[in-house]
Amino acid sequence: MGDAVEQSHDAEAEQRLAAMYEANKQALGEKHHATAETLGFLAMARAATGQAERALGEFGAAAQILLSR
């Protein structure tokens, strides 16, 4: 039962972070450091829900923005 609860929390976190990322992207722009940080957290959530390839792409995009500051 613990795994099901954890998976539910991971999926909920992914949904919330995806919404935050979209809001930041609209308000601040895709290249803003806060948007990139949110993308990094979203990538962590995606990795936790088994979306490793998507997560890697998002981590890479977030890192590129954050390291260019």
N, C-alpha and C positions, 0 to 999 in steps of 0.2 A: 504494500500500500504506500509506503514511503516514496518509492520511485514514481508512482503515479502523481502524487502530490508535488514532488519536485519538478516533474515534467510540466505539470500545469502551471507552476510558478515561472518556469523558464519561458513557456509560451506567452504568458501574460506579460512578462518583462519584455520579451521581443516586441509584442504589439505596442506597448507603451513607448519603448525606445524608438520604434519606427515612426510613431506619431510625433515624438519630440524631434527626431531628425528632420522630418518634413517641415515642421513648424520653424525650426532653426534655419533650415535652408531657405524658406520663404522670407523670413524676417531679417536674417543676417547675411545670407548668401552662402553658396556652396563652399567657398574657400575660407570662410571665417573659422578661427581656431575653435570656437565653441561648437560649431556645426561638426567639425572634424572630430572633436572629442566625443560628441554624441554618436557619431558614426562608429568610432572605436568601441564604445559600449554596446552599440547595436550588434557589431560584429561578434563581441563576446557572447551575447545572448544567442545569436545565430549558431555559433559553435556549440553552445550548450544544448541546442535543439537538433544537433546532428547535421547542420548545414555547413560543413567544413569548407568546401570550395568557395561558397558565397562569402563566408566569414573571412577567408584569406584575402579575397579581392577587396573587401571593405576595410580590413586592417591595412592593407597596402595603400589604399587611397587616403585613409585617415593619416597614416604615418607620413606620407609624402607632403600633405598640407602642413602637418604639425612641425615637421623638420625644416620646412622652407621659411619659417619665421625668423 
